Amino acid sequence: MGAVEGSRICDLACGQGRVARYLADQGAHIIGIDLSEKLLTIARRQEENNPRGIEYVQADAQNLDEQVLGLFDGVVCFMALMDIPELAPTLHSVARILRPGGWFVFAILHPCFHTSQSGEMETPEGAVRTIGKYLVEGYWRSDIRPGPPGKVGSYHRTLSTYVNTLTDAGLQLVRLSEPGGTAASGDSLSLSRLNRPVWEQVPTVLVASCRKPKESV
């Protein structure tokens, strides 16, 4: 995201507001949006106890309107885009609420290494990640994984679906990052406690930086 001080940022699918509070502490003006009233109640309670000027709005990420929310310098969606059923309307919503030249940064479970048929296999060289049904898109969940996509599940989409849907929404892909299974990223995904060294060999998440083109003069 770069420096965010003074920027108007939307934390999309903000949940209980952890990222929103972090960005507010960096000097950004934050509006957090989530569909869950329960999670927003937690976020608002945090705001009451330690005011940062964050506004929390209950709304559907698949149907946002710039006429209601105004325009943002940036939109961030951390580990939530894969939880939203419909990708295309969500990305069109992002494009609508971004000012020309604004940025969109999101992090998701890496779609190449988290599918409904994925796991690990021991080889003489060590554990390797096994992947099946990569081309089968749709909802799935796991009863054996303590982190995502356990509990609430996830919507698997191919990498090309993400990139093409971004393009169709008028958002330009600027940069990708594929963090490996460091202690920090493992903790955030509830993976480190599983003691699975395979995540040191393949990325756990995919991070993308995008931009809405500036209007031509």
Phi, psi and omega per residue, in radians:
M1 nan -0.476 -3.040
G2 1.340 -2.851 3.125
A3 -1.174 2.352 -3.080
V4 -2.043 -0.040 -3.086
E5 -1.001 2.242 3.126
G6 1.458 -0.099 -3.114
S7 -1.467 2.600 3.032
R8 -1.673 1.994 -2.992
I9 -2.175 2.442 3.018
C10 -1.767 2.143 2.992
D11 -1.618 1.742 -3.019
L12 -1.477 2.301 -3.026
A13 1.015 0.966 -2.967
C14 -1.284 -0.283 -3.119
G15 1.051 -2.289 -3.109
Q16 -1.499 0.149 2.915
G17 1.592 0.303 -3.079
R18 -1.101 -0.826 3.135
V19 -1.211 -0.667 3.121
A20 -1.025 -0.757 3.139
R21 -1.163 -0.680 3.115
Y22 -1.067 -0.814 -3.110
L23 -1.180 -0.654 3.090
A24 -1.092 -0.656 3.100
D25 -1.155 -0.362 3.079
Q26 -1.538 0.045 3.077
G27 1.703 0.171 3.119
A28 -1.505 2.707 3.034
H29 -1.679 2.022 -2.901
I30 -1.999 2.377 2.871
I31 -2.070 2.106 3.109
G32 -1.714 2.337 -3.106
I33 -2.146 2.299 3.079
D34 -2.665 2.722 3.123
L35 -1.487 -0.401 -3.033
S36 -1.536 2.009 3.090
E37 -1.162 -0.564 3.134
K38 -1.098 -0.809 3.133
L39 -1.196 -0.653 3.117
L40 -1.146 -0.576 3.076
T41 -1.070 -0.720 3.089
I42 -1.124 -0.768 -3.127
A43 -1.096 -0.753 -3.127
R44 -1.184 -0.587 3.083
R45 -1.110 -0.720 3.079
Q46 -1.082 -0.685 3.133
E47 -1.173 -0.655 3.105
E48 -1.144 -0.696 -3.104
N49 -1.299 -0.548 -3.117
N50 -2.505 1.426 -3.032
P51 -1.050 2.312 3.072
R52 -2.234 0.041 -3.108
G53 1.407 0.353 3.138
I54 -1.482 2.344 3.041
E55 -1.832 2.283 3.131
Y56 -1.943 2.284 -3.058
V57 -2.190 2.300 3.036
Q58 -1.497 2.057 -3.121
A59 -2.794 2.829 3.139
D60 -1.630 2.102 -3.132
A61 -1.038 -0.367 -3.122
Q62 -1.403 -0.084 -3.061
N63 -2.639 1.189 3.128
L64 -1.812 2.620 -3.068
D65 -2.258 2.226 3.125
E66 -1.141 -0.371 3.119
Q67 -1.201 -0.461 -3.129
V68 -1.619 -0.775 -3.009
L69 -1.664 -0.252 -3.037
G70 1.416 -3.023 -3.113
L71 -1.856 2.559 -3.084
F72 -2.016 2.618 3.003
D73 -1.281 -0.517 -3.134
G74 -2.714 2.709 3.047
V75 -2.257 2.300 3.087
V76 -2.127 2.439 3.104
C77 -2.384 1.823 -3.008
F78 -1.786 1.988 3.057
M79 0.938 0.764 -3.121
A80 -2.440 -0.390 -3.066
L81 -1.055 -0.571 3.138
M82 -1.345 -0.105 3.108
D83 -1.653 -0.135 -3.064
I84 -1.639 2.246 -3.009
P85 -1.034 -0.796 -3.025
E86 -1.940 2.012 -3.083
L87 -1.342 -0.809 -3.026
A88 -1.025 -0.921 3.126
P89 -1.110 -0.511 3.103
T90 -1.159 -0.793 -3.139
L91 -1.219 -0.559 3.027
H92 -1.167 -0.621 3.044
S93 -1.071 -0.775 3.119
V94 -1.025 -0.804 -3.127
A95 -1.093 -0.623 -3.123
R96 -1.191 -0.639 -3.042
I97 -1.594 -0.036 3.088
L98 -1.567 2.428 2.994
R99 -1.242 2.750 3.037
P100 -0.986 2.283 -3.083
G101 1.528 -0.070 -3.136
G102 -1.262 2.828 -3.082
W103 -1.945 2.739 3.056
F104 -2.336 2.117 3.125
V105 -2.119 2.271 3.099
F106 -2.417 2.678 3.036
A107 -2.205 2.381 -3.142
I108 -2.416 2.849 2.905
L109 -0.971 2.343 -3.099
H110 -1.082 2.059 -3.029
P111 -1.172 -0.333 -3.136
C112 -1.377 -0.291 -3.030
F113 -2.176 0.084 3.061
H114 -2.284 1.749 3.084
T115 -2.266 3.022 -3.125
S116 -1.160 -0.336 3.087
Q117 -2.168 1.426 -3.115
S118 -2.516 2.660 -3.121
G119 -3.063 -2.605 -3.111
E120 -2.366 2.682 3.094
M121 -2.416 2.327 3.103
E122 -1.431 2.317 3.081
T123 -2.220 2.937 3.087
P124 -1.007 -0.430 3.129
E125 -1.579 -0.025 -3.117
G126 2.080 -3.071 -3.105
A127 -1.283 2.465 3.047
V128 -2.209 2.660 3.110
R129 -1.450 2.280 3.107
T130 -1.894 2.405 -3.048
I131 -2.299 2.298 3.003
G132 -2.386 2.883 3.097
K133 0.963 0.582 3.112
Y134 -1.071 -0.632 -3.085
L135 -1.423 -0.075 3.134
V136 -1.597 1.831 -3.115
E137 -1.570 2.676 3.091
G138 2.414 -3.087 -3.066
Y139 -1.320 2.472 3.003
W140 -2.710 2.774 3.056
R141 -2.562 2.864 -3.119
S142 -2.142 2.380 3.097
D143 -1.556 -0.095 -3.062
I144 -1.984 -0.161 -3.123
R145 -1.678 2.212 -3.140
P146 -1.289 -0.420 3.122
G147 -1.837 -2.953 3.136
P148 -1.103 2.467 0.064
P149 -1.651 0.621 2.992
G150 -1.261 3.058 3.092
K151 1.137 -1.404 -3.034
V152 -1.721 -0.217 3.126
G153 1.503 -3.052 -3.060
S154 -2.748 2.767 3.077
Y155 -1.839 1.931 3.139
H156 -1.397 2.336 3.039
R157 -2.404 2.596 3.114
T158 -1.245 2.808 3.109
L159 -1.048 -0.704 3.139
S160 -1.131 -0.591 3.089
T161 -1.101 -0.767 3.105
Y162 -1.061 -0.855 -3.075
V163 -1.142 -0.795 -3.111
N164 -1.172 -0.620 3.126
T165 -1.238 -0.626 3.011
L166 -1.029 -0.822 -3.135
T167 -1.085 -0.769 3.135
D168 -1.078 -0.504 3.139
A169 -1.466 -0.047 3.131
G170 1.497 0.364 3.128
L171 -1.880 2.302 -3.108
Q172 -1.660 2.230 3.068
L173 -1.296 2.192 -3.084
V174 -1.818 -0.770 -3.030
R175 -2.744 2.567 3.068
L176 -2.126 2.602 3.036
S177 -2.379 2.480 -3.124
E178 -2.234 1.411 -3.110
P179 -1.104 2.425 3.061
G180 -1.447 -3.064 -3.055
G181 -1.434 1.065 3.039
T182 -1.245 2.966 -3.135
A183 -1.040 -0.700 -3.094
A184 -1.159 -0.884 -3.115
S185 -1.187 -0.594 3.114
G186 -1.119 -0.731 3.124
D187 -1.076 -0.739 -3.066
S188 -1.179 -0.409 -3.125
L189 -1.822 0.142 -3.117
S190 1.010 0.591 -3.119
L191 -1.807 -0.499 -3.023
S192 -1.085 -0.604 -3.080
R193 -1.235 -0.196 3.111
L194 -1.426 -0.183 3.118
N195 0.939 0.969 -3.086
R196 -1.987 1.702 -3.086
P197 -1.131 -0.226 3.130
V198 -1.031 -0.488 -3.113
W199 -1.298 -0.074 2.983
E200 -1.482 -0.176 -3.089
Q201 -1.804 -0.470 -3.140
V202 -2.278 2.687 -3.099
P203 -1.290 2.489 3.096
T204 -1.492 -0.568 -3.070
V205 -2.314 2.840 3.027
L206 -2.116 2.230 3.118
V207 -2.021 2.300 -3.099
A208 -2.217 2.417 3.029
S209 -1.968 2.225 -3.088
C210 -2.269 2.909 3.140
R211 -2.524 2.489 3.006
K212 -1.512 2.179 -3.079
P213 -1.028 2.587 3.041
K214 -1.245 2.556 3.114
E215 -1.198 2.481 3.097
S216 -1.253 2.506 -3.121
V217 -1.611 nan nan
